[in-house]
């Protein structure tokens, strides 16, 4: 799965899974708290980012050493929510299919 696909999936998941008031969601905190925890506990750093619905910032954090990854979404109020996490992260640089391809 490419980073772009993960970002689009994460943005959709946020729209479905999280309430309008993200401060009440259990996996949410101020962005600086979340980023610090991902760095210190899991060794993860930001690998990619994009802009989602309602100007939410979608970020993918990962660790090259452990292979763990986390997708977060930060709302305009600065609250960051965890959307998904897992293992076996790989950075890919896949070429787009040829223009005349059905893929």
C-alpha positions in Angstrom: 0.0 0.0 0.0 1.5 3.4 -1.0 1.7 6.3 1.4 -0.9 8.2 -0.7 -3.3 5.3 -0.4 -2.8 5.1 3.3 -3.4 8.9 3.7 -6.7 8.6 1.7 -7.8 5.6 3.8 -6.9 7.4 7.0 -8.8 10.5 6.1 -11.9 8.4 5.3 -11.5 6.5 8.6 -11.4 9.7 10.6 -14.6 11.0 9.0 -16.3 7.7 9.9 -14.7 6.8 13.2 -14.3 10.0 15.2 -16.9 12.3 16.6 -17.0 16.0 15.6 -15.4 16.9 19.0 -12.1 15.0 18.8 -11.3 16.1 22.4 -13.7 13.4 23.7 -12.2 10.6 21.6 -10.0 8.2 23.8 -7.1 8.1 21.4 -6.6 11.8 21.0 -4.3 14.4 22.7 -2.5 17.6 21.8 -0.2 17.0 18.8 3.0 17.7 20.7 2.1 15.0 23.3 1.3 12.4 20.6 4.5 13.1 18.5 6.7 13.0 21.7 5.1 9.6 22.7 5.5 8.1 19.3 9.2 9.2 19.3 10.1 8.1 22.8 8.1 4.9 23.2 8.1 3.6 19.6 11.1 5.4 17.9 8.7 6.6 15.2 9.3 9.8 13.2 7.1 11.4 10.5 7.5 9.7 7.1 4.8 11.5 5.1 1.9 13.9 5.5 -1.0 15.3 3.6 -4.1 17.5 3.9 -7.4 15.7 4.5 -11.0 16.7 4.8 -11.9 19.8 6.8 -8.2 20.9 6.7 -7.1 18.0 8.9 -3.4 17.1 8.7 -2.9 13.3 8.1 0.6 12.0 9.0 2.3 8.7 8.8 4.9 8.0 11.5 7.2 5.0 11.4 10.4 3.5 12.8 13.0 2.1 10.4 14.5 0.1 13.3 11.4 -1.6 14.6 9.1 -1.5 11.6 6.2 0.0 13.6 3.9 2.6 12.0 1.1 4.9 13.1 -1.3 7.1 11.1 -2.6 10.2 12.9 -5.0 13.0 12.0 -4.7 16.5 13.5 -7.7 18.7 13.4 -7.5 22.5 13.1 -7.8 22.8 16.9 -4.4 21.0 17.3 -5.8 17.8 18.7 -4.2 14.7 17.2 -6.1 11.3 17.0 -4.5 7.9 16.3 -6.3 6.3 13.3 -4.3 3.1 12.7 -1.1 1.5 13.8 0.8 -1.7 12.9 4.1 -3.4 12.1 6.3 -4.2 9.1 6.5 -0.7 7.7 8.2 -0.4 4.3 9.0 2.7 2.3 8.0 2.2 -1.3 8.7 4.3 -4.4 6.5 2.6 -7.0 6.1 4.0 -10.5 2.6 4.8 -11.8 1.2 2.4 -14.4 1.5 3.4 -18.0 -1.1 5.8 -19.2 -2.8 3.3 -21.5 -2.9 0.6 -18.8 -6.2 -0.6 -17.2 -4.6 -0.7 -13.8 
